[in-house]
Amino acid sequence: VFEVARQGSQGQPKELDCLTMIGLLQGMRGDLPKAVAAFRDALASPHAGPREASLRYELGLAHEAAGAAGKALGQYLAVQKAEPGHRDVADRVHRLSATVRPEEDGPARPTAAGRPAPTRPSPPEPAPTAKTRKVGYL
């Protein structure tokens, strides 16, 4: 459902809501690569600014659940720098800093048009049917 809503709101602020919900739901399903991809796509949006700390925190949680503690720590450090009191980020930074070094994991790189490229492709267009039937009403 959120994928369909995302397609209808591409490039608009509402797309961030869709990507956030996709990331949260995929994380709850245990599909952590899709959760990470959704949060990266959200961070690559030009509308991510006010929500960047929250998105990075969620991306850190997804990385941590996936076993990528270094990438999680990198995200948590960015959150802590921007908003030191954000949720339990200080505790997470303290805990992970004792065992791993932070790894870089930024949003997608910008395309030639200046907009970041999505980290996962858009769904394919449906194939046209071989036989099209036109119906008219008088």
Helices and strands as residue ranges (DSSP letters): H 2-8, H 14-29, H 32-44, G 49-51, H 52-65, H 69-82, H 89-97
